[in-house]
Structure formats: C-alpha cells, structure tokens
Amino acid sequence: MIVTLLLCNSCVFYSYLSSKKPSDESLSEISKYLKRKGIDNYDYSFTFKDDCLDSLSKEENAFYLYRIQNGNKARLIQSRFYNIEGEILNGYSLCYGKISAFSEIGDTTILDYHQFPDSFLSYWNLHLKLKSDARFWDIEPSTLDEITQTKSKYFIVGYWNISSGWSSLQMLKKLSGFKKRNKEEVTLILVNTGHDQLMNAE
C-alpha cells in the first residue's frame, strides 16, 4: 500500500528514494557539493541558525500553511520569491507548487501569484517578508544590508540540504537556471538547512 501511494506521487517517490541519513553539513561540504553539481548561478549561500530549529513550521513563518493547519511540520525543501520591497510574491514547498514552470518560462512572469487559482492562494502565507526570513539565517547584519540594497527587482530564497538528495537538487537546478536567464533582475539566496534536528521536520 505504501509503495502504491509513493508511485502515485512521483515527487514523493523520488524524494523518498534519494534521501540519505541526516547529517550536519559544513560550509566546506556545502560549497563542494554546489560546485560538483554545477550549481553556480547564485548570489549568496548561507546556513540556517542552529537556535532557530523548527521556526519554519510556526504558522507565522511558514509559506505553505496546509501542512501546518493539519498538524504537520513544514517541508524544509522550499523556495520563496519576494519583490523589491521584500514582500512575498510566490513560492514552492516540496511536492506542492509550480517549481516545474521554471524549466518552461524564461522570464519573471512565474513570480506573479495572481496567475494561480484561489485554491492555491488560500494556503499561502502572503504576509511573509524577506527580512523576517533573514532572522533565521547565519548572516551578518552588514551582509543583509548589502542584499536589500541591491538593484534586483526580485529576491529568491531557496531552502535546501544535501541529505534530501533529488528533491533539493532539482530545485537548485531550476532556481540556478532561472537566475542565469534573469541575471540582472534576480538575487538568488541559498540557505542550507542541513542539521540533524532540522531534518526531522522533513
């Protein structure tokens, strides 16, 4: 029965097969992984703060609220898209959303949440802010100032980890490709969530 359910959802199936035992992922390991996988079109790479465990599963911080409202933790593999004012525009949570569109659309129209049906929007937290997200990153205040003062029209934050295998890699490839196609307009920020305790939220 479990196998049948997994096969019915290819995203869940591939995610399950490719996931590895959670481990702490060092900055050196993260850098080597991104280089080895050819993920080179991004602007910043940070890690998640150790003392902010489970913060993405709090309703005020989560992007996709359906899992939260049904007693589950947020997926840690996700991306969030913000406008120049740092207001949320759109996003993707593992196995839910329009991440596949990044392969097909070469411009920033994908960032407009108005293209999605109300049934999608009803579960999105449209009150999120870029600076609120940044509270959970291991980042210097001066670096955050540098990010918010860029001339980019859009900011994309991708939460990922090595242990999740296929799930993270597919998202990283699509975000990196999107950044390559929209270099001047997009600032891409990768935030690694590779901690044992955090991975339990998957």
SVG drawing of the C-alpha trace seen along z (x, -y; Angstrom):
<svg xmlns="http://www.w3.org/2000/svg" viewBox="-10 -50 45 52">
<polyline fill="none" stroke="black" stroke-width="0.4" points="0.0,0.0 2.8,-2.4 4.6,-1.6 1.4,-2.2 0.9,-5.6 4.5,-6.6 4.2,-5.6 1.1,-7.7 3.2,-10.8 6.5,-10.8 7.8,-13.7 7.3,-11.9 8.6,-8.7 11.9,-10.2 12.3,-12.2 11.9,-9.0 14.4,-7.0 17.1,-9.7 17.1,-10.9 20.1,-10.0 20.6,-9.9 20.5,-13.5 23.9,-14.9 25.3,-18.3 26.5,-19.9 29.6,-22.2 30.2,-25.3 33.0,-23.5 30.8,-20.5 28.1,-22.7 30.5,-24.7 32.0,-21.5 28.5,-20.0 27.2,-23.0 30.4,-23.1 30.3,-19.4 26.6,-19.6 27.2,-22.6 25.1,-25.0 27.0,-28.2 24.3,-30.8 23.5,-32.2 24.5,-35.3 24.7,-34.1 24.9,-30.9 24.1,-30.7 23.2,-28.2 20.2,-28.1 20.9,-29.2 21.2,-26.3 19.0,-28.1 16.1,-28.6 15.1,-24.9 11.5,-24.3 11.0,-28.1 9.7,-27.4 7.0,-25.2 5.4,-28.0 2.3,-29.4 3.6,-33.0 6.8,-31.9 5.6,-29.1 4.8,-29.7 2.5,-26.8 0.0,-26.6 -1.9,-23.4 0.5,-21.1 0.8,-23.4 -3.0,-23.7 -3.3,-19.9 -0.8,-19.2 2.3,-18.5 5.7,-20.3 6.6,-22.4 8.7,-20.9 12.2,-22.2 12.8,-22.0 11.2,-25.1 11.7,-28.4 10.2,-31.8 10.0,-34.7 10.0,-38.3 9.6,-41.7 12.0,-44.6 10.2,-45.7 10.8,-42.3 7.1,-41.3 6.2,-37.7 5.1,-37.1 5.1,-33.3 6.8,-30.2 7.2,-26.4 7.1,-23.8 8.4,-20.2 5.9,-18.3 3.5,-21.2 3.6,-24.2 4.8,-25.3 8.6,-24.6 8.3,-22.8 7.4,-26.0 11.0,-27.3 12.0,-24.9 9.5,-26.3 9.2,-30.0 12.3,-32.2 11.1,-35.4 9.7,-36.7 6.0,-36.2 6.3,-33.0 6.6,-35.2 3.2,-36.7 0.9,-34.8 -2.2,-36.2 -1.8,-33.5 -2.7,-30.8 -6.2,-29.7 -7.7,-30.7 -7.5,-27.2 -3.6,-27.6 -3.6,-31.0 -5.8,-30.1 -3.0,-28.1 -0.2,-30.6 1.0,-33.0 1.1,-36.2 2.2,-38.2 5.8,-37.0 8.7,-39.4 12.3,-38.9 13.8,-40.5 11.7,-38.2 13.1,-35.2 16.6,-36.5 16.2,-36.3 16.8,-32.5 20.0,-32.7 23.5,-32.7 24.3,-36.1 26.0,-39.3 23.7,-42.5 26.0,-44.2 25.5,-41.4 21.7,-41.6 22.0,-45.4 24.0,-44.6 21.4,-42.2 18.4,-44.5 20.2,-47.4 20.8,-45.6 19.1,-46.8 17.4,-43.5 13.6,-43.5 13.2,-40.1 14.7,-38.1 14.5,-34.3 15.3,-32.3 15.9,-28.6 15.9,-26.4 17.7,-23.1 20.0,-20.4 22.3,-17.8 20.7,-14.9 17.4,-15.3 19.0,-14.3 16.9,-14.5 14.4,-17.0 16.9,-19.7 19.0,-19.1 16.0,-19.5 15.0,-22.8 18.6,-24.1 19.0,-23.4 15.7,-25.2 16.5,-28.2 20.1,-28.4 18.8,-28.2 16.2,-30.9 18.9,-33.1 21.0,-32.6 18.1,-33.6 17.3,-36.7 20.7,-37.7 20.1,-41.4 16.6,-41.1 17.0,-38.4 19.1,-37.9 19.3,-34.2 20.0,-33.3 20.5,-29.6 20.0,-28.7 21.2,-25.2 19.0,-23.5 21.3,-20.5 21.1,-19.9 20.0,-16.6 17.2,-18.2 16.0,-20.3 15.9,-17.3 13.5,-15.6 10.9,-18.1 11.0,-16.5"/>
</svg>
